[in-house]
Amino acid sequence: MRLVHVSSDAIFSGRAGREYTESDEPDPIYPYGAAKAAAETAVRAIDPLAAVVRTSLILGDGNGAHEHLTHDLVAGRVDGALFVDEIRKPVHVDDLAAALLELGLGNFAGVINVAGGDAVSRYELGMLVARRDGLDADRIPSATSSGRPGDIRLDVTLATRLLRTRLRGAHEFMQAKP
């Protein structure tokens, strides 16, 4: 049986000013990212043949955490805002699942970034959710973050080269529902 470990872009601080590659060393700035970085180290020590998959915000067809938050913010059920300065490369859950299965059945060993093709802020992503779901996007509050990773885009060049799975960008998979 083959080990495929799912990690996160949260292992990075966002201070690089460019997309993060698989060779970049983790430099987390909050506990979740530190825990993910420690888990990567443990997995690679225990099983050097494991695939360590770094991914980003995971979205689906309406059931993701970011999607629920957007709906709740628009409806006024929660207080808060979506950050304009947190840049990510969201991935569709179906694309991520297909890539994980492909890696599980393959022989790739090491770190690989599996994320979507589009860099968007959390606020921009909320706007895409609102448009897709027929919500009033003007009701989405925006803010700047404090003490959280800013720009932690993952470079997906290796994944695009190695995998048959196509990693769609958020602008493509967040199209309006028919």
Secondary structure, 3 states (H helix, E strand, C coil): CCCEEEEEHHHCCCCCCCCECCCCCCCCCCHHHHHHHHHHHHHHHHCCCCEEEEECCEECCCCCHHHHHHHHHHHCCCCCCEECCCEECCEEHHHHHHHHHHHHHCCCCEEEECCCCCCEEHHHHHHHHHHHHCCCHHHCCEECCCCCCCECCECCHHHHHHCCCCCCCHHHHCCCCC
